[in-house]
Amino acid sequence: MICEKCNKRPATVHLTKILNDTKTELHLCEQCAKQTEQVTFENSFSINNFLTGILDSIQDSPIKVDYIQATKCDHCGMTYGKFKQIGRLGCSKCYHAFYEKLNTLIKRIQGNESHIGKIPKRAGGSLRIKNQITELKIKLNDAIRKEAFEDAAYLRDQIKELQNQIKREA
């Protein structure tokens, strides 16, 4: 695709403008795009700028920005403002110091606050079973707490069966 302004160089900047349900596209080379007021180029794209943009866009947080800026990690001295600038936490304790704001950020990026990854089918058989056992143990403890002993016995038997299945596969 050739630049629509100079008709000489290949178009590398593609602008799409939607105004009142009317879509307008403009395809420009980098030099013509720099001359256009609609386009601004930063020296480089960085993940820090990206994260800062996301952090700044979170409006639904109950925490005030001034409070967050003043929040400081007791272990390393990192402030939340410094984290926004460099895009990295200072130490493992920073996760606890900035928990509320980071939790909102993680939920927004991942859709969940804990990582749930895919398990490869070939290598994940026993891992999948171990995850099932962990879930069943949680349900078992809940059943015992509620004194639902018949359910607890059924869950116990399922756990034993899955544990035996792991032993057979090993």
Summary of the structure (lengths in Angstrom):
residues: 170
radius of gyration: 26.5
end to end distance: 57.9
largest distance: 79.2
contacts: 389
relative contact order: 0.07
helix: 52%
strand: 11%
